[in-house]
Amino acid sequence: MYYVYLLKLKDNSIYTGSTPDLRERLREHEKGFAESTRNLRPLELLWFCAFKNRLDALRFERYLKTGSGQAFRNSRLV
């Protein structure tokens, strides 16, 4: 399985990511191993979704990072 996830960061922004191992990736974020969120801890998992294949997960992650994807995220997911 592949996961797309949303994290709420210390500055109240939302980080969007994808990974094949959600638990391990969250540990990396929490311990500061992820450069993009290192200085924005603590963080909170807001939402995640599982996909059967990597390509679908990457496509949905990419969509959530667009303007219309952010609007969808804000109205439907968080």
PEPEGI-V876589 format. One line per field, one symbol per residue. phi: phi as a letter, one per 40 degrees, with the letter a starting at -180 (. if undefined). Layout:
phi=???
This chain:
phi=.bbbbbbccdcgcbbbaaacbccccccccccgccdcbdcbccbbccaaacbcbcccccccddccccccccccdccbbb
